[in-house]
Amino acid sequence: MIEYLLLGTTFGFAAAVQPGPFTAYLISRALTQGWRRTLPAIFAPLLSDGPIALLVLLVLTRMPAGLVQWLHLFGGAFVLYLAVGAWRSWRDFDAAAATPTSTERSLFEAATVNLLNPNPYLGWSLVLGPLLLKGWHESPAHGIAVVASFYGTMIAGFAGIVLLFHLARGAGPRITRALVGASALALAGFGAYQLWLGTAAWR
């Protein structure tokens, strides 16, 4: 049991701190909307990873290259759309009058970012899926331990990131605006990189 808890915790921590579109989205939201409106978005993987896990465990034995390519393309386009929104927040920045976004919208956007991100598919097909099946064959409790420790650690890591960048807002409007601009550039960079990966097969 301890072995599977450690494996799930380690992989969950790595997933939380790894730079990517989802993390960049959380940072952008925390800077512009604050932690209260952003924190619900950290639970988006619990919504979007369910279909991904079923797809990987019940249908796929390995991730087809064609599917990953299209996920990169659609994901890149959506992340660029979010980058435009972050850029507008930077352009029209007003520390005293940020336009609030509903928690439902934040959760939907975060789930969409995660659903169109190839990393959860690859993670489930290459790491979590095999670990879950191996642990489950030994004991259902082992399989549950892997998944619970992974998501518990990853969500806790995302919460820490949201709170950290929320606190950064207290550094003053000039610093906050600069960080919002940096988050827009990060989202644009991730979106462009996703599109570049998606067109790799055509080059």
N, C-alpha and C positions, 0 to 999 in steps of 0.2 A: 504493500500500500504506500509506504513512504517513498519508494522509488517513483511511483506514478505521480504522486503529489509533487515531488521535486521536478520531474520532467515537465508536468503541466505548468508549474509556477515559472520555471526557467523560460519556456517557450512563450508564456503569456507576457512576461516582463520584456522579452525581446520584441514581441509584437507591439507593445505599447510605446517603447522608446524609439522604435525604428521610424525614421522620417518617411512620410508618405502622404498621399492625398487626404486621408481621413484625419491624420494628426494635424495637417495644415489647416483643414477646415475647422477643427476644434479651436485651434489657436486664433484663427481669424474671428470666429464667433465670440470667443471669450474676450477679445480685445474690444469688439464693437458692441456686444450685447451684455457682457458681464456674466458671472458664473451662474446666477440663478436661471437665466434663460438658456444657457449653454449646457449645463450639467445633464439634463435629460438626454441630450444627444449622445452621451457616452454609452448609453444602453442600446444604441442602434445595432451593434453586432449581434445582440441577442435576437433581434427581429430578422435581420438579413441573413445571418449565418445558418438559420434553420433550413431554408430551401437549399442552400449551398451544401450543407452537410448531407442532406438526403440525396441530392444529385450525385455527390461524390461516392457515398457509401452504397447506394442502391443501384446506380446506373453505371458509373465510371470506374474503371480500374486504373486509368491514368488520364491526365488532362490532355485532351486533343489540342494540338497546336493551333488549329483553326479557331477554336472557341476562345482561347487565350488572346489571339490576335484581335478578334472582334470586341472582346471585353476591354482591351487596351484602347481601341478606337472610340467606343461609346463612353468609356470612363474618362478618357482624355477630353472629349468634347464637353462632358458635364462639368468636369473640374475647371475647364476654361470659362464656362458659364459662371461658376462660382467666383472665379478670379475677377471677372468683370464686376460682379457685385461688390467684392472687396475693394477693387480699385475705385468704384464710385463712392464707397464709404470713406476712402482716403481723400478723394478729390473734394467731397462735400463735408469733410470732417468738422463736427461741432461737438466738443466734449460735453457741452451742457444740454444737447438735444439730439441724442442718438435715437434713430428710429427703431423702436422695439420690434422684435420678431417673435411670433408666437412659438411656444415650446413645441407645438405640434408640427409646425413648419420646420423647425430646426431638426426635430427627430426624423421627419420624412426626408429632408435633404441629406442628413448624415447617413441614413439607411441606404439611400440611393447611391451616395458616394461609395459606401462599403460594398453594395451589391454589384457595382460596375468596376470594382477594383479586383484585378486578378489575384492579388495576394491571398485573400481568404480561400479561393478555390485551390491555389497551389498549396497553401498551408494544410488544408484538409486532405488533399489527395496525397501529399508527400510526407506529412508529419502527423497531424492530429488523427486522421482516418486510420492509418496503420497502428498508431498507439492505442486508439480506442478499441479497435478490433482485437489486438493482442491482449490488452488488459481485460476486455470483456470475456474472452475465451478462458482466461484464468479465473476470473471472478467478476460478476457485474459491478461490484463495488470498486474494483480497480479501474474499469472503464469510466465509471462516473467520476472517480477521483481525478482522472486526467482532465476531463472536460470542465469540471467544477473549478479545479485549481487554475486552469488556463484562463477561463473567462473571469474568474474572481480577480486574478492578478492583473489581467489586461485592463479591466474596467477601473480598478483602483489606480493603475498607472495613468489612464486617460483622465481620471478625476484630478490627480495631482497636476497634470499638465494644464488643465482648465483653470485650476485655482492659482497656479503659478503665474499664468499670463493675465488672469484677472487682477492679481496684485500689481502686475507691471503697469496697469492703468493708473495707479497712484503715483507714478513717477512724474506726472505732469502731462498736459495736453500735447506738448511738442513731441515728447518721447512716445506717447501713446499713438499719435498720428504716424510717426516714423515706423512703429511696430506694425500698425495696420497696413502701411504701404509695403513693408517687408513680407507680411503674410500674403498680400495680393501677388507679389512677385513669386513667392514660394508656390502658391496655387497655380500661377501661370506656368511656372517651370515644371511642376509635376504634370500639368495637363499636356504641355508640349512634349514632355518625355514619354507620356503614355501614347500620344499619337505617333511619335517616332517609333516606339516599339511595335505599335499596331501595323505600321507600314513596312516593317522589316522584311516580311516575306515577299513584298513586291519590289524590293530594291535589288 
